[in-house]
Amino acid sequence: MSQTKKSILLALGKLIKQKRKIEQLSQEQLGFLSNLDRTYISGVERGIRNPSLTALVSLASGLGITVSELLKDLEIEVTNFNE
């Protein structure tokens, strides 16, 4: 996996975890709300799963936000992982 791809996935996972914590949801609760398995959410948060667009839509919906809100700070986080 290229360093750039790894940085993007790690940054995305960090953002999802932050949003989940703000909503005070466990991975299991977010999985239920998103119709995704808890283990899948764990993999996304750890940067080892590359979620599809439909999975991102489901995650955002489960968090009660839009996809654009979910990805708003992605570029900043990617930059932080590359430093």
C-alpha positions in Angstrom: 0.0 0.0 0.0 1.4 3.4 -0.9 2.2 5.8 1.9 -0.4 8.3 0.5 -3.2 5.7 0.5 -2.2 4.6 4.0 -2.2 8.2 5.3 -5.7 8.8 3.7 -7.1 5.7 5.4 -5.6 6.5 8.7 -6.8 10.1 8.6 -10.3 9.0 7.6 -10.4 6.5 10.4 -9.3 9.1 12.9 -12.1 11.5 11.7 -14.8 8.8 12.0 -13.6 7.8 15.4 -13.6 11.4 16.6 -17.2 11.9 15.3 -18.3 8.7 16.9 -16.8 9.7 20.2 -18.5 13.1 20.0 -21.8 11.3 19.6 -20.9 9.0 22.5 -21.5 5.9 20.4 -19.7 2.6 20.6 -18.6 0.9 17.5 -21.4 -1.5 17.9 -24.0 1.3 18.2 -22.6 3.0 15.2 -22.7 -0.3 13.3 -26.4 -0.7 14.2 -27.2 2.8 13.1 -25.2 2.5 9.9 -26.2 -1.1 9.0 -22.5 -2.1 9.1 -20.7 -4.7 11.2 -18.8 -3.5 14.3 -15.7 -5.2 13.0 -15.9 -3.3 9.7 -16.1 0.0 11.6 -13.1 -1.1 13.7 -11.2 -1.8 10.5 -12.1 1.6 9.0 -11.1 3.4 12.2 -7.8 1.7 12.3 -7.1 2.5 8.6 -7.0 -1.1 7.4 -10.3 -1.0 5.6 -11.0 1.2 2.6 -14.7 2.0 2.8 -16.8 2.4 -0.4 -18.8 5.4 -1.1 -21.9 3.6 0.0 -20.3 2.7 3.3 -19.2 6.3 3.8 -22.8 7.4 3.2 -24.0 4.8 5.7 -21.4 5.9 8.3 -22.3 9.5 7.9 -26.0 8.7 8.3 -25.3 6.7 11.4 -23.5 9.6 12.8 -26.3 12.0 11.9 -24.1 14.1 9.6 -23.6 14.5 5.9 -20.7 12.9 4.0 -19.3 16.3 3.3 -19.3 17.0 7.1 -17.6 13.7 7.7 -14.8 14.4 5.1 -14.5 18.1 5.9 -11.1 18.0 7.6 -9.7 15.0 5.7 -7.0 16.9 3.8 -5.8 18.5 7.0 -5.6 15.2 8.8 -3.8 13.6 5.8 -1.2 16.3 5.9 -0.7 15.7 9.7 -0.1 12.0 9.0 2.5 12.8 6.3 4.5 15.1 8.6 
